[in-house]
Amino acid sequence: MSDIPAEAGKPDDVRRALALLNAAGARIGNSLDLDTTARELLDVAVPQFCDLASVDLFPEVFSGEDPRAGEGPDGTRPLRRVAFASAVSDGPITLGHHTTGDPDPEPVELGSIHRYPPGSPYADALRTARVQRATGTLVQSTLAVPMVARGRVLGLVQFSRTKGSEPFGERDAALGAELAARAAVCVDNARLYRREHERALILQRSLLPPDDPEAAGLDIACRYLPGSAASEVGGDWFDVIELPGHRTALVVGDVMGRGLRAAVAMGELRTAVRTLAMLDLEPAEVLGALDEIARGLGAPRGGRREGTGRADALPAGGRSTDLAEVYLATCIYAVYDPVTRRCTFANAGHLPPALVEPGGGLPARLLKVPKGVPLGVGGEPFEEMEVELPDGALLALYTDGLVESRHQPLDEGLQALRTTLTGPERPLEDVCDEVLGALETHHGEDDIALLLARIHGLPAGSVGDWKLPSEPRSVARARELARRQLADWKLDDLGDTAELLVSELVTNALRHGEGDIRLRLLLDRTLVCEVWDAGLVQPRRRRARDTDEGGRGLQLVDLLSAGWGSRRTPRGKIVWFELSLPQDGGTKSPDPVEALLSLF
């Protein structure tokens, strides 16, 4: 009140001004929503201070950007009408903008974009950041008050009194400026919060997979819904990762906490999951390594957690005062093999997946996957569970924001999810929409991730599988089997390359492996060849010297294939390579002879 001039003989006016400012302090800025803050200002001002009022904000404010001071130096930049209140009319009316005999402008509709004419009191208020006065036909006195916060003009407030009311005085102008200043700070806080929220959301979306991920033997549909603008961005994520042998890893996780830190932690964990998946570890091993990474993310700077393996363990003599640095996350990791139609699950404190059997006769059920501790806690091993998934089955992975909210208990949400998933087979995109429509997903309290996968295993005609004895003639037999199978698949163009590479892998299995050999060819979007044996030593990349007589077999595989690698099995290892399928007008596969000569 120090800037509001005192007028002798009007103690009631002073008391009313103090009451109005007290009401403004209590009622304005209770949310971080721009529209709500504008309405709260007008609820305080009308009718206690004026008969009509409106709030206009620059469009940049709604995107979190700073209002561009370089545009419209005469105060004529576009504004958006955010709020309007009237004690004398239900609809928008002209508040007037002139001090002469010029006609009144057309009424401005709520939500519309408009400009104030050059030289008008409103344009002058925006240009000078000072209160201006105006009159009109329907109103006898108007205050054009700029909304200024942290040195930036964010918009304009109009306070108007109609004919018959007392015109605004100097005290009223100072009081209107104080009301607008308080609301401007709240608007600017909401603008800054929206900017940080949008940045975190952009970061989070950039780390999620594309909307239509593809996988062998699976139809995929997914949805991600961020929380409302009034809630901080969360750490939910999902991923679909292609693995060797046409297998697919399905991942859904949720970093506990909110804000930019949660989004960054989500990005680090998702990257770590993809890296670990490329190593072709078992699901339980992936979560075990991910748990170590999560604990490292939450370790105090300059040291690691030691000793107990618990999330609250600190280095000797260390002391943490920032609890936000403790990263915890839930995650479920599943690997599906379209040949065996079996899916292996490992769980780190996440909600159980839902499964719908084909045919639609049975209700959806929750798989009883062993629920391990969340990532970042440590101290407990993760268990695996293997489930056979028939063709046509539907698998659903999700985060807790889908099934739990302030108004929806977890049990009710899980039951609603099962009910919605149950039914005849229908397009996955429709199922996603039905799930989001049936459950309480508009609360905005938390972000939501939903991943649906319908099972379509590789048909028997797309798999060639043979066992070969551990003897030299098996190399020629493997070449013959591969060429015959490719001819049946009408892939004769790949015959020479595949035959050469199969020969190399089978020869390596004979020389460096153990036990009988298994040859398997898989056809889907690419051709995959696998050679199995009982040896535990995996091949490694090395470059043969010019004087070496051997050691170029894997180099040749690397040159001619789209990719190759090895992975462990419970009874040995698999060495594999992948070839792209020929396409009309596409790039031809490398010539085996030229590739072989390039090694020397």
ROVO-351362 format. One record per residue (C-alpha): x, y, z; residue in three letters. Coordinates in steps of 0.1 Angstrom, whole numbers, plus 5000, padded with zeros to 4 digits. Layout:
[[X, Y, Z], ALA]
...
% end
This chain:
[[5000, 5000, 5000], MET]
[[5030, 5023, 5001], SER]
[[5025, 5033, 4965], ASP]
[[4988, 5040, 4969], ILE]
[[4982, 5077, 4977], PRO]
[[4962, 5084, 5009], ALA]
[[4932, 5107, 5007], GLU]
[[4920, 5124, 5039], ALA]
[[4885, 5118, 5051], GLY]
[[4879, 5084, 5033], LYS]
[[4889, 5057, 5058], PRO]
[[4863, 5033, 5044], ASP]
[[4880, 5035, 5010], ASP]
[[4914, 5026, 5026], VAL]
[[4898, 4997, 5044], ARG]
[[4882, 4985, 5012], ARG]
[[4915, 4987, 4993], ALA]
[[4933, 4967, 5021], LEU]
[[4906, 4941, 5020], ALA]
[[4908, 4939, 4982], LEU]
[[4946, 4934, 4983], LEU]
[[4943, 4908, 5010], ASN]
[[4917, 4889, 4989], ALA]
[[4941, 4892, 4959], ALA]
[[4970, 4877, 4979], GLY]
[[4948, 4848, 4990], ALA]
[[4929, 4840, 4958], ARG]
[[4953, 4849, 4929], ILE]
[[4980, 4824, 4919], GLY]
[[4967, 4792, 4935], ASN]
[[4976, 4773, 4903], SER]
[[5002, 4773, 4876], LEU]
[[4975, 4776, 4848], ASP]
[[4975, 4809, 4829], LEU]
[[4937, 4810, 4822], ASP]
[[4929, 4801, 4859], THR]
[[4952, 4829, 4872], THR]
[[4936, 4854, 4848], ALA]
[[4901, 4844, 4860], ARG]
[[4912, 4846, 4896], GLU]
[[4923, 4882, 4891], LEU]
[[4889, 4892, 4876], LEU]
[[4870, 4873, 4904], ASP]
[[4888, 4896, 4929], VAL]
[[4882, 4928, 4908], ALA]
[[4846, 4924, 4897], VAL]
[[4824, 4938, 4912], PRO]
[[4844, 4949, 4942], GLN]
[[4867, 4972, 4923], PHE]
[[4850, 4977, 4888], CYS]
[[4820, 4967, 4868], ASP]
[[4838, 4951, 4839], LEU]
[[4873, 4938, 4834], ALA]
[[4893, 4918, 4809], SER]
[[4928, 4902, 4806], VAL]
[[4949, 4901, 4774], ASP]
[[4982, 4882, 4772], LEU]
[[5008, 4880, 4745], PHE]
[[5006, 4847, 4726], PRO]
[[5043, 4839, 4734], GLU]
[[5033, 4836, 4771], VAL]
[[5013, 4805, 4764], PHE]
[[5043, 4787, 4749], SER]
[[5066, 4797, 4778], GLY]
[[5086, 4821, 4756], GLU]
[[5096, 4856, 4765], ASP]
[[5074, 4882, 4749], PRO]
[[5092, 4896, 4719], ARG]
[[5099, 4932, 4727], ALA]
[[5113, 4939, 4692], GLY]
[[5079, 4935, 4675], GLU]
[[5053, 4963, 4676], GLY]
[[5073, 4990, 4694], PRO]
[[5041, 5011, 4692], ASP]
[[5022, 4987, 4714], GLY]
[[5002, 4971, 4685], THR]
[[5014, 4936, 4688], ARG]
[[4987, 4909, 4688], PRO]
[[4972, 4897, 4721], LEU]
[[4949, 4869, 4731], ARG]
[[4918, 4877, 4752], ARG]
[[4922, 4853, 4781], VAL]
[[4894, 4863, 4805], ALA]
[[4864, 4886, 4808], PHE]
[[4841, 4894, 4837], ALA]
[[4812, 4917, 4840], SER]
[[4787, 4926, 4866], ALA]
[[4764, 4943, 4841], VAL]
[[4765, 4920, 4810], SER]
[[4768, 4883, 4803], ASP]
[[4787, 4887, 4770], GLY]
[[4817, 4907, 4758], PRO]
[[4811, 4943, 4752], ILE]
[[4832, 4972, 4741], THR]
[[4852, 4987, 4769], LEU]
[[4862, 5017, 4748], GLY]
[[4896, 5027, 4737], HIS]
[[4895, 5064, 4728], HIS]
[[4897, 5098, 4745], THR]
[[4882, 5117, 4716], THR]
[[4851, 5111, 4695], GLY]
[[4863, 5081, 4676], ASP]
[[4839, 5052, 4674], PRO]
[[4842, 5022, 4698], ASP]
[[4858, 4991, 4684], PRO]
[[4841, 4958, 4679], GLU]
[[4838, 4936, 4710], PRO]
[[4866, 4911, 4715], VAL]
[[4855, 4875, 4719], GLU]
[[4871, 4853, 4746], LEU]
[[4901, 4834, 4732], GLY]
[[4904, 4855, 4700], SER]
[[4936, 4873, 4688], ILE]
[[4933, 4910, 4684], HIS]
[[4954, 4942, 4683], ARG]
[[4949, 4976, 4698], TYR]
[[4951, 5005, 4673], PRO]
[[4982, 5027, 4674], PRO]
[[4979, 5057, 4696], GLY]
[[4951, 5042, 4717], SER]
[[4955, 5043, 4755], PRO]
[[4959, 5005, 4755], TYR]
[[4987, 5006, 4730], ALA]
[[5004, 5034, 4750], ASP]
[[5001, 5013, 4782], ALA]
[[5018, 4984, 4765], LEU]
[[5044, 5006, 4750], ARG]
[[5053, 5026, 4781], THR]
[[5044, 5000, 4808], ALA]
[[5024, 5026, 4826], ARG]
[[4987, 5029, 4835], VAL]
[[4966, 5048, 4810], GLN]
[[4930, 5061, 4812], ARG]
[[4903, 5058, 4786], ALA]
[[4866, 5064, 4781], THR]
[[4839, 5050, 4759], GLY]
[[4803, 5051, 4750], THR]
[[4791, 5025, 4774], LEU]
[[4817, 5031, 4801], VAL]
[[4827, 5063, 4817], GLN]
[[4861, 5054, 4830], SER]
[[4886, 5027, 4821], THR]
[[4921, 5019, 4834], LEU]
[[4945, 5002, 4810], ALA]
[[4970, 4986, 4833], VAL]
[[5000, 4967, 4818], PRO]
[[5009, 4934, 4834], MET]
[[5047, 4937, 4842], VAL]
[[5068, 4911, 4859], ALA]
[[5105, 4908, 4861], ARG]
[[5109, 4937, 4837], GLY]
[[5087, 4921, 4810], ARG]
[[5053, 4933, 4798], VAL]
[[5032, 4902, 4796], LEU]
[[4998, 4917, 4787], GLY]
[[4972, 4941, 4797], LEU]
[[4943, 4943, 4822], VAL]
[[4913, 4966, 4816], GLN]
[[4893, 4977, 4846], PHE]
[[4861, 4996, 4836], SER]
[[4833, 5014, 4854], ARG]
[[4800, 5020, 4837], THR]
[[4778, 5051, 4836], LYS]
[[4765, 5059, 4871], GLY]
[[4796, 5045, 4889], SER]
[[4823, 5067, 4904], GLU]
[[4851, 5074, 4880], PRO]
[[4886, 5060, 4888], PHE]
[[4908, 5083, 4909], GLY]
[[4945, 5083, 4916], GLU]
[[4940, 5059, 4945], ARG]
[[4921, 5036, 4921], ASP]
[[4948, 5037, 4895], ALA]
[[4975, 5028, 4920], ALA]
[[4953, 5000, 4934], LEU]
[[4946, 4986, 4899], GLY]
[[4984, 4987, 4892], ALA]
[[4990, 4967, 4924], GLU]
[[4964, 4941, 4915], LEU]
[[4978, 4937, 4880], ALA]
[[5014, 4935, 4893], ALA]
[[5005, 4907, 4917], ARG]
[[4987, 4888, 4890], ALA]
[[5016, 4894, 4866], ALA]
[[5040, 4877, 4889], VAL]
[[5017, 4847, 4891], CYS]
[[5013, 4847, 4853], VAL]
[[5050, 4848, 4848], ASP]
[[5056, 4820, 4872], ASN]
[[5030, 4799, 4853], ALA]
[[5048, 4809, 4820], ARG]
[[5082, 4798, 4834], LEU]
[[5068, 4766, 4847], TYR]
[[5051, 4758, 4813], ARG]
[[5084, 4765, 4795], ARG]
[[5103, 4740, 4817], GLU]
[[5074, 4715, 4815], HIS]
[[5075, 4717, 4777], GLU]
[[5112, 4714, 4775], ARG]
[[5111, 4683, 4798], ALA]
[[5083, 4669, 4777], LEU]
[[5102, 4675, 4744], ILE]
[[5132, 4657, 4760], LEU]
[[5111, 4628, 4771], GLN]
[[5093, 4624, 4738], ARG]
[[5126, 4625, 4719], SER]
[[5138, 4595, 4740], LEU]
[[5108, 4574, 4732], LEU]
[[5106, 4550, 4702], PRO]
[[5086, 4560, 4671], PRO]
[[5048, 4556, 4671], ASP]
[[5048, 4525, 4649], ASP]
[[5077, 4502, 4660], PRO]
[[5080, 4470, 4641], GLU]
[[5089, 4435, 4653], ALA]
[[5091, 4400, 4639], ALA]
[[5062, 4379, 4649], GLY]
[[5044, 4408, 4667], LEU]
[[5019, 4435, 4659], ASP]
[[5027, 4465, 4681], ILE]
[[5006, 4495, 4692], ALA]
[[5017, 4520, 4718], CYS]
[[5005, 4552, 4735], ARG]
[[5022, 4578, 4757], TYR]
[[5002, 4605, 4775], LEU]
[[5020, 4631, 4794], PRO]
[[5006, 4645, 4826], GLY]
[[4987, 4678, 4826], SER]
[[5005, 4711, 4823], ALA]
[[4998, 4716, 4860], ALA]
[[5019, 4685, 4869], SER]
[[5055, 4680, 4863], GLU]
[[5067, 4657, 4836], VAL]
[[5072, 4621, 4848], GLY]
[[5097, 4594, 4839], GLY]
[[5076, 4568, 4822], ASP]
[[5090, 4551, 4791], TRP]
[[5086, 4521, 4768], PHE]
[[5107, 4505, 4741], ASP]
[[5107, 4478, 4714], VAL]
[[5141, 4465, 4707], ILE]
[[5150, 4441, 4679], GLU]
[[5173, 4412, 4690], LEU]
[[5192, 4386, 4670], PRO]
[[5172, 4356, 4658], GLY]
[[5141, 4378, 4650], HIS]
[[5135, 4380, 4688], ARG]
[[5121, 4412, 4703], THR]
[[5126, 4428, 4737], ALA]
[[5096, 4447, 4751], LEU]
[[5103, 4472, 4779], VAL]
[[5082, 4494, 4800], VAL]
[[5095, 4514, 4830], GLY]
[[5088, 4543, 4853], ASP]
[[5113, 4564, 4871], VAL]
[[5100, 4575, 4905], MET]
[[5097, 4613, 4908], GLY]
[[5089, 4641, 4885], ARG]
[[5104, 4670, 4866], GLY]
[[5134, 4673, 4843], LEU]
[[5156, 4651, 4866], ARG]
[[5132, 4622, 4862], ALA]
[[5131, 4627, 4824], ALA]
[[5169, 4628, 4822], VAL]
[[5171, 4597, 4844], ALA]
[[5146, 4579, 4822], MET]
[[5167, 4587, 4791], GLY]
[[5198, 4574, 4808], GLU]
[[5181, 4541, 4818], LEU]
[[5165, 4537, 4784], ARG]
[[5198, 4541, 4767], THR]
[[5214, 4516, 4792], ALA]
[[5186, 4491, 4785], VAL]
[[5192, 4493, 4747], ARG]
[[5229, 4488, 4752], THR]
[[5225, 4458, 4775], LEU]
[[5199, 4443, 4751], ALA]
[[5225, 4445, 4723], MET]
[[5248, 4423, 4745], LEU]
[[5220, 4397, 4743], ASP]
[[5219, 4391, 4781], LEU]
[[5191, 4372, 4797], GLU]
[[5163, 4394, 4811], PRO]
[[5173, 4389, 4847], ALA]
[[5209, 4398, 4838], GLU]
[[5197, 4429, 4821], VAL]
[[5178, 4441, 4851], LEU]
[[5207, 4432, 4874], GLY]
[[5230, 4454, 4854], ALA]
[[5204, 4481, 4851], LEU]
[[5200, 4481, 4889], ASP]
[[5238, 4488, 4892], GLU]
[[5235, 4516, 4867], ILE]
[[5205, 4531, 4886], ALA]
[[5224, 4530, 4919], ARG]
[[5253, 4547, 4901], GLY]
[[5231, 4575, 4889], LEU]
[[5220, 4582, 4925], GLY]
[[5254, 4580, 4940], ALA]
[[5268, 4612, 4956], PRO]
[[5292, 4631, 4935], ARG]
[[5328, 4620, 4938], GLY]
[[5320, 4585, 4950], GLY]
[[5299, 4553, 4947], ARG]
[[5276, 4535, 4970], ARG]
[[5294, 4507, 4987], GLU]
[[5288, 4480, 5012], GLY]
[[5252, 4470, 5018], THR]
[[5240, 4475, 4982], GLY]
[[5210, 4495, 4995], ARG]
[[5198, 4527, 4979], ALA]
[[5206, 4547, 5010], ASP]
[[5241, 4534, 5015], ALA]
[[5267, 4561, 5014], LEU]
[[5305, 4560, 5012], PRO]
[[5324, 4559, 5045], ALA]
[[5324, 4594, 5060], GLY]
[[5300, 4606, 5033], GLY]
[[5267, 4624, 5039], ARG]
[[5240, 4631, 5014], SER]
[[5216, 4660, 5018], THR]
[[5200, 4658, 4984], ASP]
[[5174, 4630, 4985], LEU]
[[5164, 4638, 4949], ALA]
[[5197, 4622, 4938], GLU]
[[5183, 4588, 4949], VAL]
[[5171, 4573, 4916], TYR]
[[5145, 4545, 4919], LEU]
[[5126, 4530, 4890], ALA]
[[5104, 4501, 4882], THR]
[[5108, 4482, 4850], CYS]
[[5095, 4450, 4833], ILE]
[[5117, 4434, 4805], TYR]
[[5104, 4407, 4783], ALA]
[[5120, 4388, 4754], VAL]
[[5098, 4371, 4728], TYR]
[[5110, 4344, 4705], ASP]
[[5087, 4341, 4675], PRO]
[[5100, 4306, 4666], VAL]
[[5093, 4289, 4699], THR]
[[5064, 4314, 4707], ARG]
[[5078, 4317, 4742], ARG]
[[5083, 4349, 4762], CYS]
[[5107, 4353, 4791], THR]
[[5098, 4380, 4817], PHE]
[[5119, 4397, 4844], ALA]
[[5104, 4423, 4867], ASN]
[[5118, 4450, 4889], ALA]
[[5089, 4461, 4910], GLY]
[[5066, 4469, 4881], HIS]
[[5029, 4461, 4877], LEU]
[[5022, 4427, 4861], PRO]
[[5016, 4423, 4824], PRO]
[[4981, 4414, 4812], ALA]
[[4974, 4386, 4788], LEU]
[[4944, 4379, 4767], VAL]
[[4941, 4344, 4752], GLU]
[[4931, 4341, 4715], PRO]
[[4894, 4336, 4707], GLY]
[[4880, 4361, 4732], GLY]
[[4863, 4335, 4753], GLY]
[[4884, 4339, 4784], LEU]
[[4888, 4371, 4804], PRO]
[[4921, 4388, 4805], ALA]
[[4944, 4377, 4833], ARG]
[[4974, 4392, 4850], LEU]
[[5006, 4372, 4847], LEU]
[[5021, 4363, 4880], LYS]
[[5056, 4374, 4872], VAL]
[[5079, 4374, 4902], PRO]
[[5079, 4410, 4915], LYS]
[[5115, 4420, 4923], GLY]
[[5127, 4452, 4940], VAL]
[[5128, 4485, 4921], PRO]
[[5159, 4494, 4902], LEU]
[[5183, 4514, 4924], GLY]
[[5176, 4494, 4956], VAL]
[[5200, 4466, 4951], GLY]
[[5208, 4436, 4972], GLY]
[[5183, 4412, 4956], GLU]
[[5186, 4391, 4925], PRO]
[[5159, 4392, 4898], PHE]
[[5139, 4361, 4888], GLU]
[[5127, 4350, 4854], GLU]
[[5094, 4335, 4842], MET]
[[5088, 4319, 4808], GLU]
[[5053, 4318, 4793], VAL]
[[5042, 4302, 4760], GLU]
[[5021, 4327, 4740], LEU]
[[4998, 4312, 4713], PRO]
[[4992, 4330, 4680], ASP]
[[4966, 4356, 4684], GLY]
[[4972, 4363, 4721], ALA]
[[4974, 4399, 4733], LEU]
[[5000, 4411, 4757], LEU]
[[4997, 4445, 4775], ALA]
[[5024, 4463, 4794], LEU]
[[5017, 4496, 4811], TYR]
[[5026, 4520, 4838], THR]
[[5007, 4528, 4870], ASP]
[[4993, 4561, 4857], GLY]
[[4970, 4541, 4835], LEU]
[[4954, 4521, 4864], VAL]
[[4958, 4543, 4895], GLU]
[[4949, 4578, 4903], SER]
[[4935, 4598, 4932], ARG]
[[4900, 4588, 4922], HIS]
[[4907, 4553, 4910], GLN]
[[4922, 4527, 4934], PRO]
[[4947, 4503, 4919], LEU]
[[4925, 4472, 4922], ASP]
[[4897, 4490, 4904], GLU]
[[4920, 4502, 4877], GLY]
[[4934, 4467, 4871], LEU]
[[4900, 4452, 4869], GLN]
[[4889, 4479, 4844], ALA]
[[4919, 4472, 4823], LEU]
[[4912, 4435, 4822], ARG]
[[4875, 4441, 4813], THR]
[[4884, 4464, 4785], THR]
[[4911, 4441, 4770], LEU]
[[4887, 4411, 4771], THR]
[[4867, 4405, 4739], GLY]
[[4870, 4395, 4703], PRO]
[[4901, 4403, 4683], GLU]
[[4901, 4438, 4670], ARG]
[[4927, 4462, 4656], PRO]
[[4954, 4471, 4682], LEU]
[[4950, 4509, 4676], GLU]
[[4913, 4505, 4685], ASP]
[[4922, 4486, 4716], VAL]
[[4945, 4513, 4727], CYS]
[[4918, 4539, 4722], ASP]
[[4893, 4518, 4741], GLU]
[[4916, 4513, 4770], VAL]
[[4924, 4550, 4773], LEU]
[[4888, 4558, 4770], GLY]
[[4875, 4533, 4795], ALA]
[[4900, 4540, 4823], LEU]
[[4905, 4572, 4842], GLU]
[[4933, 4587, 4821], THR]
[[4924, 4624, 4821], HIS]
[[4934, 4631, 4857], HIS]
[[4967, 4645, 4846], GLY]
[[4983, 4634, 4879], GLU]
[[5009, 4612, 4862], ASP]
[[5021, 4603, 4827], ASP]
[[5009, 4571, 4811], ILE]
[[5027, 4545, 4789], ALA]
[[5008, 4516, 4772], LEU]
[[5024, 4490, 4750], LEU]
[[5002, 4463, 4733], LEU]
[[5016, 4434, 4714], ALA]
[[4996, 4407, 4694], ARG]
[[5014, 4375, 4689], ILE]
[[5020, 4361, 4654], HIS]
[[5049, 4337, 4655], GLY]
[[5070, 4327, 4625], LEU]
[[5051, 4301, 4605], PRO]
[[5068, 4267, 4602], ALA]
[[5074, 4273, 4565], GLY]
[[5097, 4303, 4574], SER]
[[5120, 4282, 4596], VAL]
[[5146, 4257, 4584], GLY]
[[5162, 4236, 4612], ASP]
[[5188, 4208, 4609], TRP]
[[5212, 4189, 4632], LYS]
[[5246, 4180, 4618], LEU]
[[5272, 4157, 4633], PRO]
[[5306, 4171, 4643], SER]
[[5325, 4159, 4613], GLU]
[[5341, 4176, 4583], PRO]
[[5315, 4165, 4557], ARG]
[[5289, 4185, 4577], SER]
[[5303, 4216, 4560], VAL]
[[5293, 4205, 4525], ALA]
[[5260, 4192, 4539], ARG]
[[5253, 4226, 4555], ALA]
[[5259, 4244, 4522], ARG]
[[5236, 4221, 4504], GLU]
[[5208, 4225, 4530], LEU]
[[5211, 4263, 4529], ALA]
[[5210, 4265, 4491], ARG]
[[5180, 4241, 4489], ARG]
[[5161, 4261, 4515], GLN]
[[5168, 4294, 4498], LEU]
[[5156, 4280, 4465], ALA]
[[5123, 4269, 4482], ASP]
[[5119, 4305, 4495], TRP]
[[5127, 4319, 4460], LYS]
[[5158, 4337, 4474], LEU]
[[5183, 4323, 4448], ASP]
[[5200, 4357, 4446], ASP]
[[5212, 4352, 4482], LEU]
[[5224, 4316, 4475], GLY]
[[5261, 4322, 4469], ASP]
[[5265, 4346, 4497], THR]
[[5245, 4326, 4522], ALA]
[[5263, 4294, 4512], GLU]
[[5297, 4309, 4517], LEU]
[[5289, 4324, 4551], LEU]
[[5272, 4292, 4563], VAL]
[[5303, 4273, 4553], SER]
[[5325, 4297, 4574], GLU]
[[5303, 4294, 4605], LEU]
[[5300, 4256, 4604], VAL]
[[5338, 4253, 4599], THR]
[[5344, 4275, 4629], ASN]
[[5320, 4254, 4650], ALA]
[[5339, 4223, 4640], LEU]
[[5373, 4238, 4648], ARG]
[[5366, 4258, 4679], HIS]
[[5333, 4244, 4692], GLY]
[[5321, 4212, 4709], GLU]
[[5294, 4186, 4703], GLY]
[[5269, 4183, 4675], ASP]
[[5261, 4213, 4653], ILE]
[[5226, 4228, 4647], ARG]
[[5219, 4249, 4616], LEU]
[[5188, 4272, 4616], ARG]
[[5175, 4296, 4589], LEU]
[[5148, 4321, 4598], LEU]
[[5129, 4342, 4572], LEU]
[[5110, 4373, 4581], ASP]
[[5119, 4409, 4570], ARG]
[[5155, 4397, 4568], THR]
[[5172, 4363, 4565], LEU]
[[5189, 4351, 4597], VAL]
[[5213, 4321, 4598], CYS]
[[5223, 4306, 4632], GLU]
[[5249, 4279, 4639], VAL]
[[5246, 4263, 4673], TRP]
[[5272, 4242, 4692], ASP]
[[5280, 4232, 4728], ALA]
[[5312, 4253, 4731], GLY]
[[5313, 4281, 4755], LEU]
[[5341, 4302, 4739], VAL]
[[5325, 4329, 4717], GLN]
[[5343, 4343, 4686], PRO]
[[5357, 4377, 4688], ARG]
[[5365, 4403, 4661], ARG]
[[5402, 4406, 4651], ARG]
[[5420, 4418, 4620], ARG]
[[5443, 4393, 4604], ALA]
[[5478, 4405, 4595], ARG]
[[5490, 4403, 4559], ASP]
[[5513, 4374, 4567], THR]
[[5485, 4353, 4585], ASP]
[[5473, 4323, 4566], GLU]
[[5440, 4322, 4583], GLY]
[[5418, 4343, 4606], GLY]
[[5398, 4360, 4578], ARG]
[[5366, 4340, 4581], GLY]
[[5348, 4363, 4604], LEU]
[[5361, 4393, 4585], GLN]
[[5344, 4379, 4554], LEU]
[[5312, 4374, 4574], VAL]
[[5314, 4410, 4585], ASP]
[[5319, 4422, 4549], LEU]
[[5291, 4402, 4533], LEU]
[[5264, 4403, 4560], SER]
[[5241, 4431, 4573], ALA]
[[5252, 4421, 4608], GLY]
[[5266, 4392, 4628], TRP]
[[5273, 4383, 4664], GLY]
[[5271, 4355, 4690], SER]
[[5252, 4349, 4721], ARG]
[[5252, 4323, 4749], ARG]
[[5226, 4296, 4754], THR]
[[5221, 4273, 4784], PRO]
[[5240, 4246, 4766], ARG]
[[5266, 4265, 4746], GLY]
[[5265, 4294, 4721], LYS]
[[5250, 4306, 4688], ILE]
[[5269, 4324, 4661], VAL]
[[5246, 4342, 4636], TRP]
[[5246, 4364, 4606], PHE]
[[5218, 4384, 4589], GLU]
[[5212, 4392, 4552], LEU]
[[5189, 4418, 4538], SER]
[[5163, 4405, 4514], LEU]
[[5167, 4415, 4477], PRO]
[[5143, 4442, 4466], GLN]
[[5133, 4453, 4431], ASP]
[[5156, 4482, 4422], GLY]
[[5173, 4480, 4455], GLY]
[[5210, 4477, 4464], THR]
[[5225, 4444, 4454], LYS]
[[5243, 4423, 4479], SER]
[[5281, 4424, 4479], PRO]
[[5299, 4400, 4455], ASP]
[[5315, 4372, 4475], PRO]
[[5345, 4369, 4452], VAL]
[[5353, 4406, 4454], GLU]
[[5348, 4406, 4492], ALA]
[[5371, 4377, 4495], LEU]
[[5398, 4393, 4473], LEU]
[[5396, 4425, 4493], SER]
[[5409, 4407, 4524], LEU]
[[5443, 4402, 4508], PHE]
% end
